[in-house]
Amino acid sequence: MSIISFSGWLSDMPSWFQEWPEWIQNFVFQLYQTFIYQDRYMFFVNGLKITFIVTIGALLLGTIIGLFIAIIRVSHDSVTEKKPNILLRIINRICIWYLTIIRGTPMMVQLLIMGFVIMVPNTEFECIVCGIVTLGINSGAYVAEIARSGIMSIDVGQMEAGRSMGFNYVQTMWYVIIPQAFKNILPALGNEMITLLKDTSLVSVIALRDVTKQTQNIVSLTYQAYVPYISLAVIYLVIVMIMTKLLSILERRLRKSER
């Protein structure tokens, strides 16, 4: 049975609990329904697994896309000042259109298009891949602008110094410019990572059973929304607080390494 009556549950409680105010009894009953009855806490555990998988996968994909586009755009700006490069201009124009489209359309609309028009997943694994690809493509557009601003903040002399050491353009970017830019953009990247985690709550629209979707399943079983949704908000809040703390520790260590 997925439904348990309040009166039947209350009758099994100790007499001292039955004397408590009714609103406390109802609150404890909802906690019992949400987490304890039929091991429903596993809904949250299984949902968090999907949430973390999608977040990490999308973060990696978004970082790769973002760095690639940032390097293309910075290279275009630096090269075209000296001589025209048709191929680079075409690629740069494609990148601009990508940024315009992705940043100009809602995340949910992108998920709906990817989930019901382009990929149309049929299994849970395909849904996970669809979620990772969609969120990764979306995140890549924002990471690209963050990374581009970080690269442009590095003094031009750093590029010249790298080239004078015998590095080519790509090697100089990878070993000299990007490590310095990373320290500058870490707070913005951290905010993007937190935003990405919260955006995973939208993957439920493609039937992916993340923690938000699992919470909705619990509500459909208990017919009670207060405790499940408040618990969901607390779960996201705790995760974000932990991520924020870890990022602040990383920032402090990076600052110490500069001294």
C-alpha positions in Angstrom: 0.0 0.0 0.0 1.3 3.4 -1.0 -1.2 5.3 1.2 -1.3 5.2 4.9 -4.1 6.8 7.0 -3.2 9.5 9.5 -5.6 8.0 12.2 -4.2 4.5 11.8 -0.6 5.8 12.0 -1.4 8.0 15.0 -3.0 5.1 16.9 0.3 3.3 16.7 2.2 6.2 18.3 3.0 6.5 22.0 0.3 8.1 24.2 2.6 11.1 25.0 2.9 11.8 21.3 -0.9 11.7 20.8 -1.1 14.6 23.3 1.0 16.9 21.2 -0.6 19.7 19.1 -2.2 18.5 15.9 0.0 20.5 13.6 3.1 18.8 15.0 1.5 15.4 14.6 0.7 16.3 11.0 4.2 17.5 10.3 5.7 14.3 11.8 3.3 12.2 9.8 4.3 13.9 6.6 8.0 13.3 7.4 7.2 9.7 8.0 5.3 9.4 4.7 8.0 11.2 2.8 11.1 9.5 4.1 10.4 6.4 6.3 7.3 4.7 5.0 8.4 2.0 2.4 11.9 3.4 2.5 10.9 6.4 0.5 14.2 8.2 1.3 15.6 6.0 -1.4 13.7 8.2 -3.9 15.9 11.1 -2.9 19.1 9.0 -2.9 18.5 7.6 -6.4 17.4 11.0 -7.6 20.6 12.6 -6.3 22.7 10.1 -8.1 21.1 11.2 -11.4 21.4 14.8 -10.5 25.2 14.5 -9.7 25.8 12.4 -12.9 24.1 15.0 -15.1 25.8 17.9 -13.3 29.3 16.5 -13.6 28.8 15.4 -17.2 27.4 18.7 -18.3 30.1 20.6 -16.4 32.8 18.7 -18.2 31.2 19.1 -21.6 30.4 22.7 -21.0 33.9 23.5 -20.0 35.4 21.8 -23.1 32.9 23.7 -25.4 33.4 27.0 -23.5 37.2 26.9 -23.7 37.2 25.9 -27.3 34.9 28.8 -28.3 36.7 31.2 -26.0 40.1 30.4 -27.7 38.5 30.6 -31.2 37.1 34.1 -30.4 40.2 35.4 -28.8 42.3 34.0 -31.7 40.0 35.7 -34.2 40.3 39.0 -32.5 44.1 38.9 -32.3 44.7 37.5 -35.8 42.3 39.6 -37.7 44.0 42.7 -36.4 47.1 41.7 -38.4 45.7 39.9 -41.5 42.4 38.5 -42.6 41.7 34.8 -42.1 38.6 33.6 -43.9 38.4 30.2 -42.1 38.8 31.7 -38.7 36.2 34.3 -39.5 33.7 31.6 -40.6 34.3 29.5 -37.4 34.1 32.7 -35.3 30.8 33.6 -36.9 29.4 30.1 -36.2 30.5 30.5 -32.5 28.7 33.9 -32.3 25.5 32.4 -33.7 25.8 29.5 -31.2 26.2 31.9 -28.3 23.3 34.0 -29.5 20.9 31.1 -29.9 21.8 29.3 -26.7 21.8 32.3 -24.5 18.7 33.7 -26.1 16.4 30.7 -25.6 15.2 29.2 -22.2 16.8 26.1 -20.9 13.5 24.3 -20.7 12.8 24.9 -24.3 16.2 23.5 -25.2 15.5 20.4 -23.2 12.1 20.0 -24.9 13.6 20.3 -28.4 16.5 18.0 -27.6 14.3 15.5 -25.8 11.3 15.4 -28.1 12.7 16.6 -31.5 16.4 15.7 -31.9 17.4 12.9 -29.6 14.1 11.4 -28.5 15.5 9.1 -25.7 13.7 5.8 -24.9 15.8 4.5 -22.0 17.0 6.0 -18.8 20.6 6.0 -20.1 19.6 7.9 -23.2 17.7 10.4 -21.0 20.8 10.9 -19.0 22.9 11.5 -22.1 20.2 13.8 -23.5 20.3 15.8 -20.2 24.1 16.0 -20.1 24.3 17.1 -23.8 21.6 19.7 -23.4 22.9 21.2 -20.2 26.5 21.0 -21.4 25.7 22.9 -24.6 23.8 25.5 -22.6 26.6 25.8 -20.0 29.2 26.0 -22.7 27.8 29.3 -24.0 28.2 30.9 -20.6 31.6 29.4 -19.9 32.8 30.6 -23.2 32.2 34.2 -22.3 33.6 33.8 -18.8 36.7 32.1 -20.2 37.1 34.8 -22.9 37.0 37.6 -20.4 39.6 35.8 -18.3 41.9 35.2 -21.3 41.6 38.8 -22.4 42.5 40.0 -18.8 45.9 38.4 -19.2 48.6 40.8 -20.3 49.6 40.5 -24.0 53.2 40.2 -22.9 52.4 36.7 -21.5 51.6 35.5 -25.0 54.8 37.0 -26.3 56.8 35.5 -23.5 55.4 32.0 -24.2 56.2 32.3 -27.9 59.7 33.5 -27.2 60.2 30.2 -25.2 59.5 28.2 -28.3 55.8 27.4 -27.6 53.4 27.5 -30.5 50.1 29.4 -30.1 48.1 26.4 -28.7 50.9 25.4 -26.2 51.2 29.0 -25.0 47.4 29.1 -24.4 47.4 25.8 -22.6 50.5 26.2 -20.4 50.8 30.0 -19.9 47.5 31.9 -20.5 44.7 29.5 -19.4 46.3 28.7 -16.0 46.5 32.4 -15.2 43.1 33.1 -16.5 41.6 30.3 -14.5 42.5 32.0 -11.2 40.8 35.2 -12.4 37.6 33.5 -13.6 37.2 30.9 -10.7 34.5 32.9 -8.9 32.4 33.2 -12.1 33.0 29.6 -13.0 31.9 28.6 -9.5 28.7 30.5 -9.9 28.1 28.8 -13.3 28.6 25.4 -11.7 26.1 26.2 -9.0 23.6 27.5 -11.6 24.2 24.3 -13.6 23.4 22.2 -10.6 20.1 24.0 -10.0 19.2 23.8 -13.7 19.3 20.0 -13.5 15.9 20.3 -11.8 14.5 21.0 -15.3 15.5 17.6 -16.7 12.3 16.1 -15.3 10.6 17.5 -18.4 12.3 14.7 -20.5 11.2 12.1 -17.9 14.6 11.9 -16.3 14.2 10.8 -12.7 16.5 13.3 -11.0 15.9 14.4 -7.4 13.2 16.9 -8.5 11.3 14.2 -10.4 11.6 11.7 -7.6 10.1 14.3 -5.2 7.2 14.8 -7.5 6.7 11.0 -7.5 6.6 11.1 -3.7 4.0 13.9 -3.8 1.8 11.8 -6.1 2.0 8.9 -3.6 1.4 10.9 -0.4 -0.9 13.6 -1.7 1.1 15.9 0.5 3.4 18.6 -1.0 4.6 20.6 1.9 7.3 18.3 3.4 8.6 16.8 0.1 9.1 20.2 -1.7 10.5 21.9 1.4 12.9 18.9 1.8 13.9 19.3 -1.9 14.7 22.9 -1.4 16.8 22.1 1.7 18.7 19.4 -0.2 19.6 21.9 -3.0 20.5 24.5 -0.4 22.8 22.2 1.5 24.6 21.1 -1.7 25.0 24.6 -2.9 26.4 25.7 0.5 28.9 22.8 0.4 30.0 23.7 -3.1 30.3 27.4 -2.1 32.5 26.4 0.8 34.8 24.2 -1.3 35.1 27.0 -3.9 36.1 29.5 -1.2 38.8 27.1 0.1 40.1 26.6 -3.4 40.2 30.4 -4.0 42.2 30.9 -0.7 44.7 28.2 -1.7 45.2 29.7 -5.1 45.8 33.1 -3.6 48.3 31.7 -1.2 50.2 30.0 -4.1 50.6 33.4 -5.7 52.5 34.8 -2.7 
